[in-house]
Amino acid sequence: MILDRPVQYVGLDRMEGPLIFVSGVHDVGYDELVEVRDEQGGERLGTVLEVSRDTAVVQVLEGTTGLSNRNTRVRFTGRPVCIRVGREMLGRSFDGLARPVDGAPPPLRGELRDIHGQPINPAARDYPREFVQTGMSILDGSNSLVRGQKLPIFSGAGLPHNRLAAQIVRQATLPGEETRFAVILAAMGVKNDVAQFFRRSFEDSGVLSRVTLFLSPADAPGVERLMAPRAALTLAEHLAFELDMHVLVVLTDMTNYCDALREIASARGEVPARKGYPGYLYSDLASIYERAGRLKESRGSITLMPILTMPADDISHPVADLTGYITEGQVVCKRELHQKGIYPPVAGLPSLSRLMKDGVGEGHTREDHMAIAAQLFAAYARAEDVRSLASVIGEEELSPLDKTYLHFADAFEQKYVSQGEYENRSIEETLERAWQVAGVLPRSELTQLSEAHIERYYQRQAPERGQPPQRA
């Protein structure tokens, strides 16, 4: 419940976009929750962005449409923005401010928590370990997700990143610990049909009971996008560090979040940096991403997968560039694969999970996991070079071994990367497919694999029709 102060300020100095300026204020703090009432008595919430002498700059979370400079009433509550969190929020849908949008009442139990979370002592963090299975071969086999990791997905306009996010939420599990696993999805700036797609997808697949949705559609005020990921992570922190659950948080689309941040910075008259984004974009993103991880005194974990679209597929765009500095790898979607009809269109070479080695292998997945993943990566890299050469001199001028690598590249994309949108592969099936694809290559080319692994798993694959005989 909001602890109202007796002082209420009537009238505004001015309004600029989602910002209002209130003068003559006293005892007002940064990030303080604000109640704003219009002439009809309707209430909106806001937060204090800046305090200068006796003037406060307030961002109104639900927009300033309909407010007047003369009759608007402002009350400062003396506390930050808080939401009530609890396990009963699983299976529910909320907006970006954690208000129910599924027709059910707000959570009645639980504790009020600051939406910005609490700083984590770096010495209290535990190293991310243990495998998270997504059911997608290109992720589980070659870019494995580890509990407590921050692994973003870089996509582009028109690519199926929303379908990819929904499939990860539907299929993600912790082998052997499914009952302690939950998924939180925060969707920012998405169209209403996309929001309905997420909700319907989880209802139809029967996983909604362990999923919480925070949906901030494109027609919602832009400021709400700034709150949606923080609300999602506030709930995740409660589930992980107090209820000892393992939580996967998927944030889409972080580019929409950063655009909202740029809009606010522009309204405040701040000096823009790269591409017009504020100079503190890095620290703002870090304040979100660094809330993921594991703590030594807790058995739970928060694993984070932010999804962002790169304008013009530019991986050096500030949002993608800064995200890459903060997180532990990246999964990159490639437009050429999408145009070939391959789903998910995840590129094999630029994608990387830096913590993969700590969550796979003997005792986690299988002893050959890292070795076969390295072999596929090395062979696909050479196959891409051969494709480039073939585009210059023609495929008929290639050597028989180079043609074998072309066949390997096709098999890698069609049999390993590509899978159905509702196809859920176990890690055992993924590794078997990896060895089938590696079997396209002659044994002498398997330079990343030990003799013991080759003797146990390698099976030579017969060449397809039209392919030249391959040397042993």
N, C-alpha and C positions, 0 to 999 in steps of 0.2 A: 504494500500500500504506500502511496506517495505521501511523504511528510510535508504538507504544504507550509510555506512560510506566510506570515501575515501580510507581507508586502506584495502588492500587485502593481505592475507598471502598466500604465495606459498610454497608448500611442507609440508610434515608431518614428525614428528619424528618417529611414528610407528602406526600400526593398531592392535587392538585386538578385534576380533569379530565385534560387531557393534560400537566399540569405535575408535576414532582417537585422537591422541595427537599432539597438535600444540604448538610450543615453540615461545618465543619472542613476546608474545601478551601483549597489554596494554589496560587498561580501559575496561576489560571484566568482566561481572557479572554472577552470578549463575542463571541458568534457562534461559539465554538469547537465543534468536532465532539465528540460524546460517545458512548461505547459503554455501553449498558445491558444487563445480563444478568439474566434472571429465575432462579428456583429450578431450573428444568429445564435451564439452560445456554443457552437461546435468546437470541440477540442482537438488540437493536434499536438504532436510531440516534437521536440527539437533538442539539439545539443549545443553547448557553447563551444564555438570554434576559437574565439579570441577575445581577450579582455584587455582594453587599453584605457587606463585612467578610469573614467566613469562610463565608458561605452563598451557594450558587449555585442559581439557578432554571433548570431544564432543561425544555425542551419536547421530549417524546418523539414522534418523527415517526410512529411506528406505533401510538400509543395506549398507555395504561397498564393495559389490561385484563390481569389475571393477575399483576401485580407486587405484591410484599409490601413493607411498610415495613422488615421485619427483615432479609430475606435478599437483597434486590436489590443487585447490585454495579454500581458506576459507575466508568468510566475516562475521563478527559479526554485527548484525543489531541494537543492542542497545535496544531491547524490547523483552518481553517474547513471547511465542507462543500464537497467537490470532486466533480466528475464527470469522466469521461474522454470527450473529444469527438473526433470525426473524421468525415471524409466518409463512412465506411462506415456511419454511423448513418442515412443516407438510405435510405428503403425499409423502415425498422424501426419497431416499436412499443415504447414504454416506459411505465412508470408515472410518477407524479409525482416520484419520486426517481431517475429515469433508469435503473431496472432493467428489463431486457427482459421483455416480456409476450407476445412472439410465438413463444416456444419456442426461439429461437436463443440462442447464448451471448452474454455481454456483449462489448462492443467490446474487442479485444485490443490495438489500436494507438491512438495518439493521446495527447494530453497531458491531465494532470489540471488542471482549471480551477476556480477559486473560483466557486461557483454565484451569488454576488452580483455578479460582474463587477468591472471596474475603472472608477474614475471617469474620465470623458472631459473633457478640457480644452475648454471652449466655443470657444476660439480655434482648436481643431483641427477643428471641425465644418465641413462643406461644406453649402451650401444645397441642399435637396431639389429635384430637377428630373427631368424625363423621365417619360413616361406609362407606367402599368401597366394593361394591359388585363385586365378581369375577364370580359368577354363578356356583361355585363349592361347594358342600355341606360341605365337610370336612374342607374347608377354611372358608366359610361364617358362618357355624353353630358352629364350634368348635375352630377355630383359626382365628377369624375375623381380617381383615386388617383395620386399622384406618388411616385417612388422616394425613400425616406427619410422619408416622411410618417407621421404618426400620425393615423389616421382611424377613430374608433370607430363602432360600430353600436349604437343605442339601440333595444331591443326591449321586449316585454312577455310576461308569462306566457301560454302558449298560441299565441304567434305563431311562424312557421316560421323562427326564427333559426338553428337547427341545420342545416336544409336550405340556408339561405342561405350559412352558413359552408362547408358541404361543396361547394356549387356554386362558390364563389369559389376554394376550394383546387383543385378539378378544372380550372377554366378559366383561372385567372390565368396570364398570360404577359407576357414582355417582347418586343414585336415586333422580330424580328431578332436576339435574344440568348437564345433559349430554352435553349440548352445551359448557360448560366451561371446559371440560375434554379432556386431551390429553395423549397419551402413547408414551414413547420413549424406544426403545429396542437397547441395545448395545451388540453385539455378538462378542466375542473375541476368536480367535483360533479355530473357527468352520470349518468344512469341507465345501467345495463349495456347495455340495448338500444340506447341512443343511441351508446355507445362502439362497439358492434358495427356500427351503421349507418355510422359514419365509416369504420371499417376496411374494411367490405365495399364501400362506395361507391368508395373509392380503388382497391381491388383490381380491381373490375369495370370501371372506366373506364381502367385501364392507366396511371394517373399515380403509383402508389405508389412507383415507383423514385426519384422526386424529392421525396417527401413523408416527413417524420418525424412520428410521432404521440407525444404525451405525454398519456396518458389516466389521470386520477385520478377513478374512479367515485364515486358518492354513498356507497357502503358502505365506502370507504377512510377511514382516519382524517382528520379535518378538517385537521390540521396539514399533511398531504401537499399540500393545495391551495395552501399558501403557497409550496411549493417548485416546483410544476409550471411556472408561468410563468418562474421564474428559470432552471430547467433548460433550457427551450426557448430562452430568450434567450442563455444561455451557448453553446449549440450555434450559434445564429444568429451570434453575434459571431465565433466561430471561422471559420465558412464565409464571412462577409462580409469581415472585416478581415484575415484571413490567407490565405484561398483566393480572394479577389476575386470572390466570387459575389454575386448579388443575391438576397436572401432576403425572403420575405413571411411574417410571423409572425401567426397568427390565434389569439387568446386568447378562449375561451368557457367558462364564463360568469364575468365579473369580479365580478358580484354575489355568486356563491358564494365567490369568493376573499375578498371583503370581509367576508362573514358569518363565515368562518373566522377572520379577523383579529379580529373583534369577540368571538368566542368565547374566543380566547386572552387578549385584553385583559380580559375579564370575569373569567376565572380568575385573572389576576394581581392583581385588585382595583383596576384603574385607574379613574380618574374618567371616566365616559362623556361624550361630546360629543353631537352631533346624532344622533338615532335610535339612540343607544346605541353608535355607532361610536367608536373611540378618537380622541383629538384629533390624532394624527399620521397620520390616514388620507390626507391630501393628500400628505405627504412620502413615505409608503409607496408610494402609487400612482405618484408621480413617479419613485421609484427603479426602477420597472418600465418605465414609458412612455419615460423619457428615455434608455433604452439603445438605442432605435431612432435611425436617422439615417444620415448619411454622414460619412466622414472624408476630409480633404484628401489624406492620404498613401495612401489605399486606393481602389481602383476599385470595390469592392463597396458594398453598401448593405443596411440593414435597414428594411423597411417594415412598420408595425405596424397591425393591425386588431383592437382589442379589442372584444368583443361583450358587452353587459351587458343584463340584464332590469331594467326599472324597476317596482318594486312599485306596483300600482294605476295603472300607466302614468304615473307622476308624474315628469316630466322634471326637477323640482327636488329629487328624492331625492338625498341626499348623494353616492352613488356616481356617478350620472349628472352631477350638478352639478360635482363636483370633477374628474371625467374631462374635462368640457368645457373647464375652465380650462387643463388641461395639454396637451390635444391640439389639432390644427389642423383643427377642423371636427367634424361629426357627420352620420351617416346615421340617420334616424329612421324606424322602422317604425310604421305607423298601423293601428290595429285596424279602423277603418271600411273601409279598403281590403281587409283580409283577409276581412271579412264579405261583401264584394262578390265574393269569389273571385279577387281579383287577386294574383298572385305575380310578383315579390316585393312585399310591401305597403309599399314605401318611399314616404314622404310627399314630395311635390315641394317644399313651401314651407319647412318647418323644417330640411330637410337642406341641408348646406353643406360644401363642400371649400374651405378658405381658400387652399390652394396650387394649386388647379386651374389658375389663369392661368399658372403657371410650367411646366406640363408638357404643355399642349395648344397648338394653333394651328399656324401654319406652321413646318415643320421638325420637328414632333412628331406631330400628327395631321392636321388640315386647317385652312386659314386661316380658315374660317368657324365653327370650333368654338365659341369663346367667344360669338360674336354670336348664333348660333342657340340656344345654351343660355340666354342672357339673355332672348331673345325668348320662349322657352317658359315661363320662370319668370314673366315679367311678365304674359303672357296667362293663365297658370293662376291667378295671384293674383287677376286681375280675374274670372275664371270662378268662383272660390270666393266672391267677393263677390256675384256674380249668383245663385249657388246659395242663399246666405243670404237674399237678397232674395226669391227665388222661394218659399222656405219660409214667407214672411210674406204676400206678396200673391198667390201663385199663379203658375204658369208662364205661364198664358194672358194675364196682364197685362203680361208683359215685352215690350220692344221687339224688333223683328226682330234687331237687332245683339246684344242680350243673349241671345237664343235661340241665335244663332250661337256665342257664347262657351260656352253650355251644351254644345253639340255638340262644341266644341273640348275641353272638359274630359273628356268621355266618350272622345274619340279619343285624348287624351293618356294616359289611364289604360289603355285597352284595347289600343292599338296600339304605345305607346311604353314604358310602365312594365311592363305585363304581358308575360311570356314564359314559356316552358316551363322546367321545372327542369333539363332537360338540353339546353336550347337555348343554343348558344354563338354570340353575334353579334359579328362583327368591328366595329371602330370605323367603318368605311365604311358598313356596314349600319345601324348606330345613327344616324349622321348623316343618312342617307337617310330613315330613319323620322321623324327630327325634322323634316325639311323637309316630309314628307307630312302630318304633323300640323299644322304651321304653315300649310299650304295650305288648311286649313279656314277660316282667317280671310281676310277681304278684304285686298288689298294695302295699303290705307290704314291698316290696324291694325298693320302690321309696323314699329313705330317703333324697334325696337332693331337693325334690320338696315340695312346700307348698300345703296345702289342697285346697286352692283356685285354684291353677294351675291344680291340679289333677282333681278336679270337672269339670273344664272347658274343658280340653284338653285330658285327659286320656281315652283311649278306649282299652279294653282288646282284645288281638289278639289270635285267636284260634291256638292251637299247630299244627304244620305241621305233615304229616304222619310219623309215626315212633317215634314221640316224646311222652314222657310220659305225662299223665294228670298233670296239674300244679295246685298247691294249690292256693286258693283265697287269 
